[in-house]
């Protein structure tokens, strides 16, 4: 009669660890899971360039999750698309406003530090805008009602928040900006154009562009023209 093999007990945790067993993956928090879904959605929407043609199934595949998980965090694909654009922009502006509020907390804001601060602001804005450029185009130049709502509630609001933060800094030094709202829009517009250059121009020199944009924003892009210095055209 053949001898039966002894039944082995399940390995202990220590034995599994010693044998190189992979530790159980930690479950993501709700906030971390939502963030990962938004990242997968940005990738999917950007690759297709089409809101209607990008399904929840495609987004789920990009994120390595089930469609049900997505619907636990977002009511619809439209909400997911909207927040995929809004979230990084809002996050960037939150950080910029926070930085402006404490820019002279530890030491006075010298002209040199003013240039350094604006340089960093441009770099952060450009990086964020370049990340969401494909989606930004879809939302701003797609459905007119969606575009108007997004611009007023988020893009315009972001620039107004920056303007108020800069106005508070100027006030601490006894200055009053004539139009901080226009200044904020000029900086945002410059950052948007540099993001487009960086995205589409492979030979674009970002460091030089940011340096020149920073100097131009603080000191002016064009010198004051004096008629006496006008050169006569060659005969």
Residue pairs with C-beta under 8 A, 6 or more apart in sequence:
11 19
11 21
17 23
28 36
30 73
33 69
33 73
34 73
35 87
36 63
36 65
37 59
37 63
37 65
37 69
37 70
37 73
37 74
37 80
38 80
38 83
38 84
38 87
39 63
40 59
40 60
40 62
40 63
40 64
40 65
41 59
41 62
41 63
41 80
41 81
41 84
42 84
42 85
42 88
42 131
42 132
42 135
43 62
44 54
44 58
44 59
44 62
45 51
45 54
45 81
45 84
45 134
45 135
45 138
46 134
46 135
48 54
48 58
49 134
49 138
51 77
51 78
51 81
51 138
51 142
54 77
54 81
55 77
56 67
56 70
56 71
56 77
56 80
57 67
59 70
59 77
59 80
60 66
60 67
60 69
60 70
63 70
70 80
74 80
74 83
81 135
81 138
81 139
82 139
82 146
82 150
84 132
84 135
85 132
85 135
85 136
85 139
85 150
86 150
86 154
88 128
88 131
88 132
89 128
89 129
89 132
89 154
89 155
89 158
90 154
90 158
91 128
92 124
92 125
92 128
93 158
93 161
93 162
95 124
96 121
96 124
96 125
96 162
96 165
97 161
97 162
97 165
99 117
99 120
99 121
100 162
100 165
100 166
100 168
100 169
101 165
101 168
103 109
103 113
103 117
103 169
104 169
104 172
107 113
109 117
109 169
109 173
114 218
115 214
115 215
115 218
118 187
118 214
118 217
118 218
119 210
119 211
119 214
121 187
122 187
122 190
122 191
122 194
122 210
122 213
122 214
123 210
125 187
125 188
125 191
125 195
126 191
126 194
126 195
126 198
126 206
126 210
129 136
129 191
129 192
129 195
130 195
130 198
130 199
133 195
133 196
133 199
139 146
139 147
139 150
140 147
140 150
140 151
140 155
141 147
158 188
159 181
159 184
159 185
159 188
160 181
160 184
162 184
162 187
162 188
163 180
163 181
163 183
163 184
164 180
166 177
166 180
166 183
166 184
167 177
167 180
170 176
170 177
170 180
177 183
186 217
187 217
190 213
190 217
191 213
194 206
194 209
194 210
194 213
197 204
197 209
198 204
198 206
